[in-house]
Amino acid sequence: MTDAIATGIPAAGPRRSILIEDALTRKRNRSERRFKMYGLGAITISLLVLFVMLFTIFRDGYTAFFQASLTFPVTLDAEALDENGNRDPAELAGVTTIGYGNLLRAALIQHLNAEGIDLGGVSEADVGALISRDGPAQLRDQVLADPDLIGQTIELQTLATSRLDGYLKGRVTMETALLDSNISPEQLQLADRLSEAGIMTTAFNPGFLTLPDASDQRPEAAGLGVAIIGSLYMMFLVLIMTLPIGVAASIYLEEFAPKNWFTDIIEVNISNLAAVPSIVFGILGLALFINFAGMPASSTLVGALVLTLMTLPTIIIATRASLRAVPPSIRDAALGVGASKMQTVFHHVLPLAMPGILTGTILGLATALGETAPLLLIGMVAFVNSYPAPPLDGGFLDPATALPVQVYSWASRSDPAFLERSSGAIIVLLAFLVVMNAVAIILRRRFERRW
């Protein structure tokens, strides 16, 4: 036997150790380090932008949860409020807020004189202007609810005007007061003396979360009560409409529908609808539900229908992804032991996909909660100062507004106090979104099954 000698094969080069970096390895490692730096830089920039945004919102909005108020005794003069003394509700209702405003102004001036507080040249009319225009209306409602208060002296706590509130919060200064027709430096100096005497204080304002919206003349009394109720109504309706329809459509398309050109068209259109701008759904809702069906504009039912059309494609896509994530072996095993297709889907596949379905549904609802454009087109931008009725009493058809619409409405008004309240409303909206995302995480952990 002879050795076979191969010809034409180049001689093997010197052996290289894998422990020593060559030029190609060093180049690849440098590329990996640059990629990591790019990723860390992108994350850092994103977190920095998020921090700046949240810091700006909380800096400008947390003061909306606190409000300046005046506390002083008020004698409910029977001669001014009930001249005949018969406590007739019709006659008591005849006294307007102007009469109650004169009563409050006189009571405040009398209290300041009793406390020895110098008015500093401020006229009686300007002293009365320190009281919010919402104060007389609140006192009138209180008297009409309990006529026995007439003739008594009560300790009244009423809101101060938005300018005084802004002065205590640093939004209004002596320099800006010189250019402002609604407040004067003398009134601000009087406000300092009222604060020192404890007559004017700043405290937590629960009315910001419970009161309805207010007019431009009394921004200090504006609240989110109607917007919060309207948002809750709409999210409830969207949930009960999107969850069964979206899950049923997803199960059919993923598990039962034949793969042909018709289902392909349906899937393409679902994907396209998920990318349609939200304002287009608002135009559709305006044309279909209001102009054609004659439903009441600015109602939570119409808003929920529009948001349902907008949210359904997202929920269908998320649900189908969750169903597709269930391993085929689960289906094969169920079918192998004699289960029908229906039993396989509803007894095995659907329970395993439930965490993803619930997560996708809640995230879809969170997206719908923050939508503004479609709600503006169906009339929810209108000024609403009355609460909708309970759901069983037809509250879904009553005029209402929503949190994002309220943010837009306040941000577009001229008074700086509304801009402060707009930032405060964003904080409330963010709190809603955080709660909904937390619920999604909890449900996913609770229903998650491992296979």
Buried (B, 14 or more C-beta within 10 A) or exposed (E): EEEEEEEEEEEEEEEEEEEEEEEEEEEEEEEEEEEEEEEEEEEEEEEEEEEEEEEEBBEBBEBBBBBBBBBBEBBBBBEBBBEEEEEEEEBBEEBEBEBBBEBBBBBBBBBBEEEEBEBEEBEEEBBBBBBBBBBBBBBBEBBEEEBEBBBEEBEBEBBBBBBBBBBBBEBBEEEBBEEBEEBBBBBBBBBEBBBEEEBBBBEEBEBBBBBBBBEEEBBBBBBBBBBBBBBBBBBBBBBEBBBEBBBEBBBEBBBEBEEEEEEEEBBEEBEEBBEEEBBBBBBBBBEBBBEEEEBBBBBBBBBBBBBBBBBBBBBBBBBBBBBBEBEEEBBEEBBEEEBEEEEBBBEBBBEBBBBBBBBBBBBBBBBBBBBBBBBBBBBBBEEBBEBBEEEEEEBBBBBBBBBBBBBBBBBEBEBBBBBBBBBBBBBBBBEBBEEBBEBBEEBBEEBEEEE
